[in-house]
Amino acid sequence: MTGSGALANTAAEAAARRPFGLACSTVPTTGKGSFTGMAADPVATAASHNPALSTLVTAVKKAGLVDTLNSADGITLFAPTNQAFAKLGRKTLNKVLADRKTLTSILTYHVVAGRKTPTDLRRGSLTTLQGGKITTTGSGATYTVNNAKVACGNVPTRNATVYIIDTVLMPPR
């Protein structure tokens, strides 16, 4: 069937593939840190071009996960902002950054297999690479992952989909 119904479906599908969220407005429109630039790079490299994710990038490097994330095929990363890491407090953050086992557990708790779409996040439970479960809920441009709000979501990189979140997810002990 063709006509306005098909056009509406195509427009809805295109909208579902675009990044969403208030923080998306801070992403540069050109260059390596833009959505186009990030789409060309693997996920850890793409994150390194976003100044709001510099603490995450530092943590990924300290955990030795850059190559693991960059070579993974089809993952979703829930990427905490610098402010999210700041909520931990300097003392806790420094302790976590110095403990590679704990850091790796926390970081892999932010990654799930498969490129998750906003539809996948509406209401569900996802198993992380760390082995724990996270709960997602939401619709439109408002989603949460456990207790974290998605600030900018559905950001494509060469090998992953990224949802930038406002809180560090802590795996259950």
N, C-alpha and C positions, 0 to 999 in steps of 0.2 A: 504494500500500500504506500502510496506517495501522497504528498500534500502537506498541510499544516501540521498534522499529527506526527509525521516523520521528521519534519523540521524541528518540532518541539522536543522530540526524543533526542535528536542529534545535539541540540543546544543544551539539554539537560546532561547528556553524556559528556559533552565538552566542559561544562561547568564542574562536573564531578571530578574531572582530571586536573583542574586548576588548584594551585595553592589557595588556602583560605586562612583567615584570622587577622586580628588587628595588628599583630606584630609583623605581618607580611609587608606592610607599607614601609617598613624600615629597610627592606632588602633593596640593594642598589638595582637600578634598571639596566645597567650595562656592566660588563667586566666579569671576571671569574667568580665574584660573589653574588652575581645576579642569578635569577632562576635559570636562565639560559646557560650561563657559565657553570652553575652547579650541576645541571643535567649532563654536562659533558664529562664530568669527573666522577671517579668512584667516591663512595660516601665519606671516608675519612679525609680525603683530599678536599672534597667539596666543603666539608665542615671547617677545614683550616682557612678557608677564604671568608668565613663569616665571623666578624669580630665578637659577636654576641655568644659564640661557642668556643672561645679561646680556652676556657678552663676545661671543657670537655676534651678538646684536642690535646691539652697537656696531660690529662688523665689517660687518654687512649695511648699516648706515646709511652707514659710511665708503665702502663700495664703491658706494653708490647703487643698491642692489638691493631696497629695501623695496617699491617699486611693482611691480617685475618679479615678485618672489615672491608678493606679495599678489594680483596679477592673473592669475597662471598658473592654468591649469585642469587639475587632476588630476596632481599631482606627488608625489614622495616626497623628503623632506628627511632626511638623516642629520645630526643636530644635535649638534655637540660641546658638552660641558658647559664651564663655566668652568675646572674642573680639567683638562680636556683641553687647553684653550688654555694653561694654566699649565705644562703639560709642555714646551711650546716654549721656555720661558725668557723672561724679561722682554725681553731685548735682541732676540731673534728676533721675538717677538710685536710689539714696537714697530716694528721694521723692516718687517714684513709689513703692519701697519696703516697705515704711511705710504706704501706702494707700491700704489696703486689697481689697477694691472694684475695684479700678483701676487696681491693679495687677492681680486680678482674670479675669477681662475683657481682659487684654492683653494676659495672658497665655491661656485662652480658645479660643482666636482668632488664636492660633497656633495649634489647634486640630480640625480634621475633622472626621466624622464617616466613618468607613470602612477602610480596609487596602488598601491604594492606591499604585498602581504599577507605574513604570515609564510611561507606556502606558497611564495611567489615567491622568498623568501630562502634556502630550504633548501640549495640548491647551485646557484650560477649566476654568471653574469657580466652586469653591467649597464653600459650606456653612460651616462655622466654628461652633463649639459648642457655641461660644459667640453670634452667630446669624448673623455675618457679612459675607461678601464674600471675597474670595481671588482668584487671577488669577494665573494660572500656565501655563508655556510654556516651550518648550525644546524638545530635542531628544538626543539620544546617551548617553553621560555622562555629558551633559550641560543642566541644568534646572534652572528656576527661579520661585520664588513664590513672587508675587507682585514685590518688588524691591530687594529681597534677592536672592543670588545665593546659590544653593545647593552645599555644599562642600563635603559631603559624604552622599549618599542617598541609599534608599531601604535596610535599616538596620533592620532586624527582631528582635523583642523581643517576649516574650511569648504571649502578647496580642496586640501588635501594630507594625506598620512599622514606622521607624524614618528616617527623612530627616534632616540632620544637615545643618543649614543655617548660612550665614555670617552677617545677619542683623535682628534686632528685628522687627517683624511685628506689626505695630500700627493700632488698629481698627479705622475706621472712627468715628468721634464724632457725 
